[in-house]
């Protein structure tokens, strides 16, 4: 198990209290859990249910009513029940309401793929555009 995986499992059992995307955020997805930990995705992401695509980062990004925003809201009040970290730091989270969230990384971005923030530990992990893990203090 990698270092980042040992910290990612800390969100298992925690409830999503905030999940937003779209509007001024474009396709950036932010998820905050009841332990104040957060995940940010700048990479291509998908929300799925039973292997069927609910929404992805290329859908309508209209704030509140767009397909991305509505799908992100479906994550709220559900608990993280599983985490899988794949090669190239692609990530899958499974939720108590049957949804799955997948982050697909790429080396083609000029910005990070995704970030994981842990304020109580003053730590954050960034999956860079070079598919490297960068640890920084949370600020």
Secondary structure as GFF3:
##gff-version 3
##sequence-region A 1 139
A	DSSP	alpha_helix	3	8	.	.	.	ID=ss1
A	DSSP	three_ten_helix	9	11	.	.	.	ID=ss2
A	DSSP	beta_strand	16	20	.	.	.	ID=ss3
A	DSSP	three_ten_helix	23	25	.	.	.	ID=ss4
A	DSSP	beta_strand	29	33	.	.	.	ID=ss5
A	DSSP	beta_strand	38	41	.	.	.	ID=ss6
A	DSSP	beta_strand	44	49	.	.	.	ID=ss7
A	DSSP	beta_strand	52	56	.	.	.	ID=ss8
A	DSSP	alpha_helix	67	74	.	.	.	ID=ss9
A	DSSP	beta_strand	80	85	.	.	.	ID=ss10
A	DSSP	three_ten_helix	87	89	.	.	.	ID=ss11
A	DSSP	beta_strand	91	95	.	.	.	ID=ss12
A	DSSP	beta_strand	99	104	.	.	.	ID=ss13
A	DSSP	beta_strand	114	118	.	.	.	ID=ss14
A	DSSP	three_ten_helix	119	121	.	.	.	ID=ss15
A	DSSP	beta_strand	123	127	.	.	.	ID=ss16
A	DSSP	beta_strand	133	136	.	.	.	ID=ss17
###
